[in-house]
Amino acid sequence: MWVMKLATEEFDRISKALADPQRREILQKLVARRMNCSDVHAMFNVSQPTVSHHLKELATAGILDKEKQGQFCFYQVRADVLSAYVTELQRRLGLGAITVAPRIK
């Protein structure tokens, strides 16, 4: 299986974006489905500008794809980038490939 490589700057940018707990929560919601800012905002007790800021930071880090449709922007997780990040994190920590068991819901 091919995994894309991340440059150090990309890895650092993703690490910084994921350091914020609210961004990690937003990312968890977006893994399930593609959403616009209003959809995401409805799930959190924070202002719409705050949600927009977090989405922008995640998109700038390369973790989210942003697609404009009319007046709305839709966001979805870039699984390839997230996978590359996890692989690089494992490499930097000196861990072999870790098999992640699927979460039981």
C-alpha positions as a printed NumPy array, in Angstrom:
array([[  0.   ,   0.   ,   0.   ],
       [  1.381,   3.414,  -1.022],
       [  1.396,   6.182,   1.59 ],
       [  2.237,   9.736,   0.624],
       [  5.272,  11.334,   2.274],
       [  5.011,  14.511,   4.317],
       [  7.665,  17.208,   4.351],
       [  8.73 ,  18.393,   7.803],
       [  6.799,  21.659,   7.352],
       [  3.617,  19.748,   6.491],
       [  4.049,  17.419,   9.46 ],
       [  4.58 ,  20.373,  11.806],
       [  1.586,  22.266,  10.405],
       [ -0.672,  19.229,  10.92 ],
       [  0.695,  18.667,  14.44 ],
       [ -0.045,  22.285,  15.33 ],
       [ -3.575,  22.088,  13.888],
       [ -4.291,  18.871,  15.8  ],
       [ -2.944,  20.288,  19.073],
       [ -6.253,  22.075,  19.623],
       [ -8.881,  19.814,  21.274],
       [-11.779,  21.536,  19.524],
       [-10.172,  20.966,  16.123],
       [ -9.764,  17.283,  16.933],
       [-13.477,  17.14 ,  17.838],
       [-14.414,  18.838,  14.572],
       [-12.209,  16.409,  12.679],
       [-13.955,  13.475,  14.387],
       [-17.337,  14.782,  13.199],
       [-16.062,  15.299,   9.652],
       [-14.695,  11.76 ,   9.385],
       [-18.283,  10.503,   9.259],
       [-19.459,  12.815,   6.471],
       [-18.811,  15.906,   4.411],
       [-20.312,  19.043,   6.   ],
       [-20.49 ,  22.784,   5.597],
       [-19.609,  25.295,   8.299],
       [-23.243,  25.621,   9.436],
       [-23.532,  21.84 ,   9.865],
       [-20.384,  21.801,  11.996],
       [-21.445,  24.896,  13.956],
       [-24.741,  23.218,  14.901],
       [-22.759,  20.492,  16.729],
       [-20.735,  22.815,  18.948],
       [-21.483,  25.455,  21.542],
       [-19.121,  28.065,  20.083],
       [-19.559,  30.986,  17.712],
       [-19.744,  30.513,  13.96 ],
       [-16.555,  32.582,  13.435],
       [-14.724,  30.245,  15.836],
       [-15.874,  27.195,  13.883],
       [-14.852,  28.902,  10.623],
       [-11.417,  29.628,  12.07 ],
       [-10.92 ,  26.003,  13.142],
       [-12.049,  24.709,   9.737],
       [ -9.678,  27.135,   8.021],
       [ -6.757,  25.962,  10.181],
       [ -7.513,  22.296,   9.451],
       [ -7.831,  23.028,   5.717],
       [ -4.605,  25.08 ,   5.696],
       [ -2.843,  22.163,   7.393],
       [ -4.015,  19.977,   4.506],
       [ -6.198,  17.704,   6.632],
       [ -9.452,  18.889,   5.072],
       [-10.537,  19.444,   1.508],
       [-12.655,  22.558,   1.021],
       [-15.121,  22.708,  -1.864],
       [-17.154,  25.813,  -2.578],
       [-20.708,  25.232,  -3.804],
       [-22.669,  28.43 ,  -4.249],
       [-22.526,  30.372,  -1.003],
       [-21.455,  27.343,   1.045],
       [-18.073,  25.713,   1.577],
       [-18.126,  21.993,   2.221],
       [-15.344,  20.256,   4.115],
       [-14.268,  16.649,   4.148],
       [-11.346,  14.783,   5.675],
       [ -8.37 ,  13.953,   3.47 ],
       [ -7.761,  10.381,   4.575],
       [ -4.548,  10.178,   2.521],
       [ -3.005,  13.11 ,   4.402],
       [ -4.161,  11.806,   7.782],
       [ -2.725,   8.378,   6.986],
       [  0.587,   9.932,   5.916],
       [  0.657,  11.939,   9.15 ],
       [  0.111,   8.847,  11.313],
       [  2.782,   6.939,   9.368],
       [  5.259,   9.805,   9.783],
       [  4.438,  10.116,  13.499],
       [  5.103,   6.392,  13.966],
       [  8.392,   6.732,  12.081],
       [  9.498,   9.701,  14.185],
       [  8.627,   7.882,  17.402],
       [ 10.488,   4.79 ,  16.256],
       [  7.386,   2.631,  16.227],
       [  6.731,  -0.06 ,  13.672],
       [  3.459,  -0.051,  11.826],
       [  0.654,  -0.255,  14.33 ],
       [ -2.449,  -2.11 ,  13.331],
       [ -5.481,  -0.235,  14.522],
       [ -8.496,  -2.356,  15.258],
       [-11.79 ,  -0.857,  14.087],
       [-13.744,   0.876,  16.819],
       [-16.869,  -0.89 ,  17.93 ],
       [-19.858,   1.447,  17.976]])
